[in-house]
Amino acid sequence: MKRWIASMLFLLAGCSGSTPAQSAKPAVELHGQRFSVELATDDASRQHGLMMRTALAPDHGMLFVFPYIGPQAFWMKNTLIPLDILYFDANRRLVSMQLDVPPCKADPCPTYPSDAPAIYVLELSAGTAQRIGAKPGDTLKIDGDVGPVR
C-alpha cells in the first residue's frame, strides 16, 4: 500500500506542474518564416554573439536587443559561418541588411554597419533573407518580452 501511495504521489506531482517544465525557445517571424532564436540582450551576450559556431540551422538565428536605437555595426571576428545580418528599428521594421557576410579570416576584421538607426538585429544563416524574400519595410514579429518592443 505504501508503494502504491508513493507511486500516486509521484504521478500527481508530475501532473500538477511541480516539476520544471521545458520553456519554449524564443521565436521571431519575418516575411512569413518562423525562426527559433537565441537572445543577446546584455553586453556580454551581444559581444559573443555566434562566435565559434560551426553551423546554424536554417530555422534558427540570434536576436540582438540593444538598450538604445542608433547606428549598429557588427564584425565577424571568431565567427566561423557566413551570416545575413538584418537591422530593425524600434517599430521592428527592417531598415538595413548586410547579406552573405563572410567569416573574418584575418585581423583587422571589417565592420558591417546598419544604413539606418536600429535597436534589434537578427542574424541568420547566409542566404536566408534572399530565400524568404525579406525586404526593407518588413516587420519582425517577436514572441514574448525581449526588451523594448513597442
For each residue, the residues with C-beta under 8 A, 3 or more apart:
1: 4 5
2: 5 6
3: 6 7
4: 1 7 8
5: 1 2 8 9
6: 2 3 9 10
7: 3 4 10 11
8: 4 5 11 12
9: 5 6 12 13
10: 6 7 13 14
11: 7 8 14 15
12: 8 9 15 16
13: 9 10 16 18 19
14: 10 11 18 19
15: 11 12
16: 12 13
17: 21
18: 13 14
19: 13 14
20:
21: 17
22:
23:
24: 27 143
25: 36 37
26: 36 37 38 39 63 142 143 144 146
27: 24 34 35 36 37 143
28: 34 35 37 61 63 122 140 141 142 143
29: 32 33 34 35 140 141
30: 33 35 86 94 122 132 134 138 140 141
31: 132 133 134 135 138
32: 29 132
33: 29 30 59 128 132
34: 27 28 29 59
35: 27 28 29 30 59 60 61 122 124
36: 25 26 27 59 60 61
37: 25 26 27 28 60 61 62 63 122
38: 26 60 61 62 63
39: 26 45 62 63 65 146
40: 45 46 48 49 62 63 64 65
41: 45 46 64 65 146 147
42: 45 46
43: 46 47
44: 47 48
45: 39 40 41 42 48 49
46: 40 41 42 43 49 64 66
47: 43 44
48: 40 44 45 51
49: 40 45 46 62 64 74 79 123
50: 53 56 62 79 81 83 123
51: 48 77 78 79 80
52: 78 79 80
53: 50 56 79 80 81
54: 80 81
55: 81
56: 50 53 60 61 81 83 124 125
57: 60 125
58: 125 128
59: 33 34 35 36
60: 35 36 37 38 56 57 125
61: 28 35 36 37 38 56 122 123 124 125 128
62: 37 38 39 40 49 50 122 123
63: 26 28 37 38 39 40 120 121 122 142 146
64: 40 41 46 49 72 120 121 122 123
65: 39 40 41 119 120 146 147 148
66: 46 69 70 72 118 119 120 121
67: 147 148
68: 119
69: 66 89 90 117 118 119
70: 66 117 118 119
71: 113 114 117 118
72: 64 66 87 113 114 118 121
73: 111 112 113 114
74: 49 85 98 101 111 112 121 123
75: 104 109 110 111 112
76: 79 83 101 102 103 104 109 110 112
77: 51 104 107 109
78: 51 52 104
79: 49 50 51 52 53 76 83 103 104
80: 51 52 53 54 103
81: 50 53 54 55 56 103 125 126
82: 100 101 102 103 125 126
83: 50 56 76 79 101 123 124 125 126
84: 97 98 99 100 101 123 124 125 126 127 128 129 130
85: 74 97 98 99 101 112 121 122 123
86: 30 94 96 97 121 122 123 124 129 134 140
87: 72 94 95 96 97 98 114 115 116 118 120 121
88: 92 93 94 95 118 119 120 121 122 140
89: 69 92 93 95 116 117 118 119 120
90: 69 119 148 150
91: 139 150
92: 88 89 120 139 140 141 142 149 150
93: 88 89 136 137 138 139 140
94: 30 86 87 88 97 134 135 136 137 138 139 140
95: 87 88 89 114 115 116 117 118 136
96: 86 87 114 115 116 118 136
97: 84 85 86 87 94 129 134 136
98: 74 84 85 87 101 112 113
99: 84 85 126 127 129 130
100: 82 84 126 127
101: 74 76 82 83 84 85 98 112 126
102: 76 82 105
103: 76 79 80 81 82
104: 75 76 77 78 79 107 109 110
105: 102
106: 109
107: 77 104
108:
109: 75 76 77 104 106
110: 75 76 104
111: 73 74 75
112: 73 74 75 76 85 98 101
113: 71 72 73 98
114: 71 72 73 87 95 96 117 118 121
115: 87 95 96
116: 87 89 95 96
117: 69 70 71 89 95 114
118: 66 69 70 71 72 87 88 89 95 96 114 121
119: 65 66 68 69 70 88 89 90 147 148
120: 63 64 65 66 87 88 89 92 140 142
121: 63 64 66 72 74 85 86 87 88 114 118
122: 28 30 35 37 61 62 63 64 85 86 88 140
123: 49 50 61 62 64 74 83 84 85 86
124: 35 56 61 83 84 86 128 129
125: 56 57 58 60 61 81 82 83 84 128
126: 81 82 83 84 99 100 101
127: 84 99 100 130 131
128: 33 58 61 84 124 125 131 132 134
129: 84 86 97 99 124 132 134
130: 84 99 127 133 134
131: 127 128
132: 30 31 32 33 128 129
133: 31 130
134: 30 31 86 94 97 128 129 130 138
135: 31 94 138
136: 93 94 95 96 97
137: 93 94
138: 30 31 93 94 134 135
139: 91 92 93 94
140: 28 29 30 86 88 92 93 94 120 122
141: 28 29 30 92
142: 26 28 63 92 120 146 149
143: 24 26 27 28
144: 26
145: 149
146: 26 39 41 63 65 142 149
147: 41 65 67 119
148: 65 67 90 119
149: 92 142 145 146
150: 90 91 92
